[in-house]
Structure formats: C-alpha cells, structure tokens
Amino acid sequence: MSSGVWRRDPLPWPHAAPSRLVAAGGVRWLVQSTGKGPVMLLVHGAGASIHSWRRLLPFLAHDFTVVAVDLPGHGLSSRPASAAAMSLPRMASALADLLQVLEIKPAVAVGHSAGAAVLAAMSLWHKLRPAVVIALNGALLPLPGLRGMFFSPLAKITAASGLIPRLFAWRATDPRAIERLIAGTGSHLDREGVALYQRLASYPPHVAATLDMMARWDLTQFVRDLPRLRSPLELVVGEKDLAVLPRQAEEVAALLKGVKIHRLKGLGHLAHEEDPEGIAGLTKRLYAAHSVSAPL
C-alpha cells in the first residue's frame, strides 16, 4: 500500500493501520475505515488527501463508522487512465461504484471544498442519499469573474505538461512555499500538518492529478441542477476562508430552500484541521437534527 515517496519519509502517514486498497470504477482507491455506528463518508478537496481528516477522525469514530477515501489520483489512490475521468460526473460515478463494492450506504456525508461538490453531485444524480450532506467550506459554484474565465484553460495547459507537476513538486521541497500556500487559504496549521501537505505537494503524480481535476471540472450544469438536490445540505463556513469566499455560501443558500449557514469565527479554509473537536461536535449535532426524518 505504500509508495516510494511515502517510504523515504520518516513521518508516518496518519491512521495507516485501518487503511486498504480497493478497486472500483477504474480506480484503485485508498480507503480508511474505523469506528462504529452509522456510516459517515468523508471526502477531501482538490489537492488534499485522507490525511486532512487525521485530527477529526478520532473524535468522529466514537459515534460513527467513519469511511474516508483518497480521491482519484490524490494521495495513494491511482490516477484513472483517461484524464476525462477526472471530471465531476465521472468522479462522482466512480465513487458511487466504490460504495457499492464496499457495500455501504452512508447515513451522513461530509465533504471539504471540492469534496462537497462530489457528494452533492452524487445526491443529485441518485447515487447517494444520506440523511444530510455537510459541506465544509464547500466549493459548489464556478470561480467568479476573471479567475473563472482563465483558470480552467490555464489548468488544462499545465496539466498537459509533464514538466509543470515536476517543477511544482521540486518547489514544494521548500517548506516555506507550503506555509505560504496554506496561509493563502486563511488557515494556520501545526508543523505536522504543514509537513504532510509538503509531502503531498512534492509528489508529481499527486500534483498532476490535482491539475487534471481542476482542468476538467465544469460546474455550470451542476449549479443548474443544484435546486433539485435530494438530500438536505448544511453549509459550514470558515469566516477567514480565502480560498472559497464565505459569500459564496449565501449564493448557494439562495438557490436552495431551507439551507442553513453555520459560520466559524477565526477559522479558514482548512477549518476541520484547525479545530477538529469543534467541527466534530457540529457535525454530530447536524446529523442528529436530520437523522430522525432520514429516508429509509
């Protein structure tokens, strides 16, 4: 289950013991499963991995069977043979295939950033029906303005170049570069958190998969469909988030009836890594509020 880049780093990968590789949907997925109780599915965002749940997972495992995955091409999950498989519909479909292989039906689904879009898409397209989808700083809308006009074409160009991921990975060997990237999200992590992101960012296949994902995502149709979301949606928003601006939550709430926004003072885009105990408590309360009326 390990790779060369993981073996040569003395820092242990978080929660490696309950991890395994599972083939489904054209991907060899890294899956972590631990705890007991209703199944909670955790899906990280673009450029991250299972490691981002490392501090949150122990708080949740007391009350839930927590299942976390590395998205395709991220961390230790394999990258699909076709770059087109990194689109939102294909990624949502592949994750649904994984859930079938694992024979689980999540009672609650928690997604960070782009991971929230994956889960919402699965619910929209009848591939997932939890009692509630919880979006942690969810990236549910297209990038606004000029960023949206130029970002996807730029990502496609860089993704097509094998040199760019290697150059980025080389630059990531400087921990100060990673610290600046994390600070740019409005969050502040401990030394271990920075070191884990540095390890990911210095791994060219992971970087290439992240670029592929960003290049292939088109949220236009997803946003049109969003008002038909089958599962209740709860928006958890770090007020200091600089990656997905907090005002986007208000735009999402305007599209959906009954959506609530839960604001987190002093926390940024990686709020679940900054305050795992607080996020765990909020997650449990939100699930409890919806579980009584959950569909069978």
Secondary structure, 3 states (H helix, E strand, C coil): CCCHHHHCCCCCCCCCCCEEEEEECCEEEEEEEEECCCEEEEECCCCCCHHHHCCCHHHHCCCCEEEEECCCCCCCCCCCCCHHHHCHHHHHHHHHHHHHHHCCCCCEEEEECHHHHHHHHHHHCCCCCCCEEEEECCCCCCCCHHHHHHHHHHHHHHHHCCHHHHHHHHHCCCHHHHHHHHHCCCCCCCHHHHHHHHHHHCCHHHHHHHHHHHHHCCCHHHHHHHHHCCCCEEEEEECCCCCCCCHHHHHHHHHCCCCEEEEECCCCCCHHHHCHHHHHHHHHHHHHHHHCCCCC
